[in-house]
Amino acid sequence: RGKAAVHAAGGVPDAARAALSDLAGVNCPAGEAAGVLDAIAAKHGLTSMSSVIERLARRMEAILSAVPGIAGEARFRSGFGRRFTYYDGFVFETFGQHLTSRQPLASGGRYDGLIEGLSRSKASASGIGGIVRPDRILRAKGEMA
């Protein structure tokens, strides 16, 4: 029904389509993410995004400083997401050697609106969830699981 409503209203405006395309295509070193997003926001006149981009910059800085040596490998991909819609905030995957891009060692994220949505706005709480796969950790180390 949502797609039909958009189509009936004339579709997605070309300017919005261009901005969304640029945003969806971001795949860069994590330390460069805020700068890349800031350039896209400036290109498309998305001035209201500055506070969100600043929060992202602080988060990336905190992550990169907490894990020495990861800056050369950590990436920010805007097209990355989880199949589960309860993750509505920051999501992550961690990879290792000897694994495919579909085999993370660990993955998870924030679900800030889950409780509120399930309770029909009667309760509100934030949460963080994730999973660590010991079998994949062994494979990444070159051992059999």
C-alpha positions in Angstrom: 0.0 0.0 0.0 2.9 2.4 0.7 4.3 2.0 -2.7 0.9 2.6 -4.3 0.4 5.7 -2.3 3.8 7.1 -3.3 3.0 6.3 -7.0 -0.5 7.9 -6.7 1.1 11.1 -5.3 3.5 11.3 -8.3 6.4 9.2 -7.1 9.5 10.2 -5.3 10.8 13.6 -6.4 14.0 13.5 -8.4 15.9 15.6 -5.8 14.9 13.2 -3.0 15.8 10.2 -5.2 19.3 11.7 -5.9 19.9 12.4 -2.2 18.8 8.9 -1.2 21.0 7.3 -3.9 24.0 9.2 -2.7 23.3 8.3 1.0 22.7 4.6 0.2 26.0 4.4 -1.6 28.3 5.4 1.2 31.0 2.7 1.9 34.1 4.3 3.4 36.6 3.9 6.2 34.7 4.5 9.5 36.9 7.5 10.4 35.8 9.2 7.2 32.0 8.6 7.5 31.1 11.9 9.0 33.0 13.9 6.4 31.4 11.9 3.5 27.9 12.3 5.0 28.5 16.0 5.6 29.5 16.4 2.0 26.4 14.6 0.8 24.2 16.7 3.1 25.8 19.9 1.8 25.4 18.8 -1.8 21.6 18.2 -1.3 20.9 21.0 1.1 20.2 18.7 4.0 21.2 21.2 6.7 19.1 19.6 9.4 21.3 16.6 9.4 24.3 18.3 11.0 23.5 17.2 14.6 23.0 13.6 13.5 26.3 13.7 11.6 28.0 15.2 14.7 26.7 12.3 16.8 27.9 9.8 14.3 31.4 11.4 14.2 31.6 11.2 18.1 30.5 7.5 18.0 33.0 6.6 15.3 35.7 8.4 17.2 34.8 6.6 20.4 34.8 3.2 18.7 38.1 3.8 16.8 39.8 5.0 20.0 38.5 2.1 22.1 39.9 -0.5 19.7 43.5 0.4 18.8 44.6 -0.6 15.3 41.1 -1.1 13.9 40.9 2.2 12.1 42.5 0.8 8.9 39.9 -2.0 8.7 36.7 -0.6 10.2 34.2 0.5 7.5 30.9 2.5 7.5 28.3 1.2 5.0 25.1 3.1 4.9 23.5 0.3 2.9 24.1 -2.2 5.8 21.1 -3.1 7.8 19.5 -6.0 9.7 16.6 -8.1 8.5 15.0 -7.5 11.9 13.2 -4.1 12.0 13.5 -3.9 15.8 17.1 -2.7 15.3 16.3 1.0 14.7 19.7 2.5 15.8 23.3 1.8 15.3 24.0 -1.8 13.9 27.3 -3.6 13.6 29.0 -6.7 12.2 32.5 -7.9 13.0 34.5 -10.1 10.6 37.6 -12.1 10.6 39.9 -14.1 8.3 38.7 -17.3 6.7 35.1 -16.2 6.7 32.8 -14.9 4.0 31.1 -11.5 4.0 28.0 -13.3 5.2 29.6 -14.9 8.2 30.2 -12.2 10.9 32.0 -13.2 14.1 29.5 -11.0 16.0 26.6 -8.8 15.0 23.9 -6.8 16.7 22.6 -3.3 17.3 20.4 -0.9 19.2 16.7 -1.1 19.5 15.5 2.1 20.9 11.8 2.0 19.8 11.1 -1.8 20.3 9.5 -1.6 23.7 7.5 1.5 22.9 6.2 -0.1 19.7 5.3 -3.4 21.3 3.6 -1.6 24.2 1.7 0.8 22.0 3.6 3.7 23.6 2.7 2.7 27.2 6.4 1.9 28.0 9.7 3.1 26.7 13.2 1.6 27.0 16.3 1.4 25.0 18.3 -1.8 24.5 21.3 -3.3 22.8 21.4 -6.8 21.5 23.9 -9.0 19.7 25.3 -12.4 19.2 28.9 -13.8 19.2 29.5 -17.0 17.2 32.2 -19.1 18.9 32.3 -21.5 15.9 33.2 -18.6 13.6 35.8 -17.3 16.0 37.6 -20.7 15.8 37.4 -20.7 12.0 38.8 -17.1 11.9 41.7 -18.4 14.0 42.2 -21.2 11.5 40.9 -23.9 13.8 38.0 -26.2 13.0 34.8 -25.7 14.9 
